[in-house]
Amino acid sequence: MGNKDDKLSSLDLIFNRWETWLSGLSKEQLVSQGIYQENSIKEILAHLTAWQQITVARLEAARDGKDPIFPGWFLNDRDPETDEDLDAVNLSIHDLYFDHDWEEIHKEWKDRFKNVVRLAETLPVEDLEDEGKYPWLEGYPLIAVLEGTIDHHLEHLEDLLAVDGSVDNKSIHQT
């Protein structure tokens, strides 16, 4: 699983990779439909932004010793662990952010990502690594939430870089 410092370093690395790549794109490239599987980069970042709400809810719950309070789009009788329900949840995320402009989504993503890092920094290593500490994680340690964030961001960045072709994505695998 790795330790807390490794996960924090990986979070910093993936955030900086995203920011570096995004800074080299024009607004037209960021909002154009069909960049990846009919989505714009803006829509993909909105997707990541929304899922970060789940990460923040879990980290805040751990910090506060409570159960997580998830956003409304997550509690719509869907189980995102199944493909069918995951598609429906992702569609609700898309609909939620459809009218938001690029600058708003980018700012929210950056703020929420930085909040994930801040929250993770405040939690003791034992709380992150104890597999039985949080019943709402069903046996997983809290550090798995950080791994999920890293993997989710990496997955989408690699997909986008593969389509972009203008960026060497070999160094991204350092996480």
C-alpha positions in Angstrom: 0.0 0.0 0.0 2.8 2.4 0.7 3.0 4.9 3.4 1.5 8.3 4.1 4.6 10.3 2.8 4.6 8.3 -0.4 0.9 9.0 -1.0 1.3 12.7 -0.3 4.2 12.8 -2.7 2.2 11.0 -5.3 -0.7 13.4 -4.8 1.6 16.4 -5.3 3.1 14.7 -8.4 -0.2 14.0 -10.1 -1.5 17.4 -9.3 1.5 19.1 -10.8 1.4 16.8 -13.9 -2.2 17.8 -14.5 -1.5 21.5 -13.9 1.5 21.4 -16.3 -0.4 19.7 -19.0 -3.5 21.9 -18.6 -1.4 25.1 -18.7 -0.1 24.2 -22.2 -3.6 23.9 -23.7 -5.8 26.7 -25.2 -9.3 27.3 -23.9 -10.6 25.9 -27.1 -8.8 22.7 -26.5 -10.1 22.5 -22.9 -13.7 22.9 -23.8 -13.9 21.2 -27.2 -16.2 18.2 -27.3 -14.9 14.8 -28.4 -11.4 15.0 -27.1 -11.8 11.7 -25.3 -14.8 9.4 -25.7 -17.0 12.3 -26.7 -16.0 14.4 -23.7 -14.1 17.6 -23.4 -11.2 18.0 -21.0 -13.4 20.4 -19.0 -16.0 17.5 -18.6 -13.3 15.1 -17.5 -11.9 17.6 -14.9 -15.5 18.2 -13.7 -15.9 14.4 -13.3 -12.7 14.2 -11.2 -13.8 17.3 -9.3 -17.1 15.6 -8.3 -15.5 12.4 -7.3 -13.1 14.3 -5.1 -16.2 15.3 -3.0 -16.4 11.6 -2.0 -12.7 11.6 -1.1 -13.1 14.8 1.0 -16.2 13.4 2.7 -14.3 10.3 3.8 -11.3 12.2 5.0 -13.4 14.7 6.9 -15.4 11.8 8.5 -12.1 10.2 9.6 -10.9 13.5 11.0 -14.1 14.2 12.8 -14.8 10.6 14.0 -18.2 10.5 12.1 -19.7 8.8 9.2 -19.1 10.4 5.8 -21.7 12.8 4.5 -21.8 12.4 0.7 -23.1 14.9 -1.9 -26.6 14.4 -3.2 -25.5 13.1 -6.6 -23.9 10.2 -4.8 -27.0 9.2 -2.8 -29.4 8.6 -5.6 -30.0 4.9 -5.0 -27.1 4.0 -7.2 -24.2 1.7 -6.5 -21.1 3.0 -8.2 -19.4 -0.3 -7.8 -21.5 -1.7 -10.7 -20.9 -0.7 -14.3 -24.6 0.2 -14.9 -24.9 2.3 -11.8 -21.5 3.9 -12.3 -22.6 5.1 -15.8 -25.7 6.6 -14.2 -23.7 8.3 -11.5 -21.3 9.7 -14.0 -24.1 11.0 -16.1 -25.6 12.8 -13.1 -22.1 14.3 -12.5 -22.0 15.4 -16.1 -25.5 17.0 -15.9 -24.5 18.7 -12.6 -21.5 20.4 -14.2 -22.7 20.9 -17.8 -23.3 24.6 -17.5 -20.2 25.5 -15.5 -17.5 27.3 -17.3 -13.9 26.1 -17.5 -12.5 28.6 -15.0 -15.0 27.6 -12.3 -14.4 23.9 -12.8 -10.6 24.3 -12.8 -10.7 26.4 -9.6 -13.0 24.0 -7.8 -10.8 21.0 -8.9 -7.6 22.7 -7.6 -9.2 23.8 -4.4 -10.7 20.4 -3.7 -7.5 18.6 -4.6 -5.5 20.8 -2.2 -8.1 20.2 0.4 -7.6 16.4 0.0 -3.9 16.9 0.6 -4.4 19.1 3.6 -6.8 16.7 5.2 -4.5 13.7 4.5 -1.6 15.6 6.1 -3.6 16.1 9.3 -4.5 12.5 9.8 -2.2 10.2 11.8 -0.5 7.4 9.9 -2.2 4.9 12.1 -5.6 6.2 11.1 -4.7 6.0 7.4 -3.4 2.4 7.6 -5.7 0.7 10.1 -7.9 -1.6 8.0 -10.6 -1.9 10.5 -10.8 1.6 11.9 -13.7 2.9 9.6 -16.6 0.5 9.2 -17.9 2.6 6.3 -14.8 1.5 4.3 -15.8 -2.1 4.7 -12.3 -3.4 5.7 -10.2 -1.1 3.6 -7.8 1.3 5.2 -8.3 5.0 4.7 -5.1 5.2 2.7 -6.9 3.3 0.0 -9.0 6.4 -0.5 -5.9 8.4 -1.3 -4.7 5.6 -3.7 -8.1 5.7 -5.4 -7.7 9.5 -6.0 -4.2 9.0 -7.4 -5.3 6.1 -9.6 -8.4 7.9 -10.9 -6.5 11.1 -11.8 -3.7 9.0 -13.3 -6.1 6.9 -15.4 -7.8 9.9 -16.9 -4.5 11.8 -17.5 -2.9 8.9 -19.2 -6.0 8.5 -21.5 -5.9 12.2 -22.4 -2.1 12.2 -23.0 -2.5 9.1 -25.2 -5.0 11.1 -27.3 -2.9 14.3 -27.2 0.2 12.7 -28.4 2.2 15.9 -28.0 3.2 15.1 -24.5 5.6 12.5 -23.3 3.7 10.6 -20.6 6.4 8.2 -19.5 7.3 10.3 -16.4 3.8 10.2 -15.1 4.3 6.6 -14.1 6.5 7.7 -11.2 3.5 7.8 -8.9 
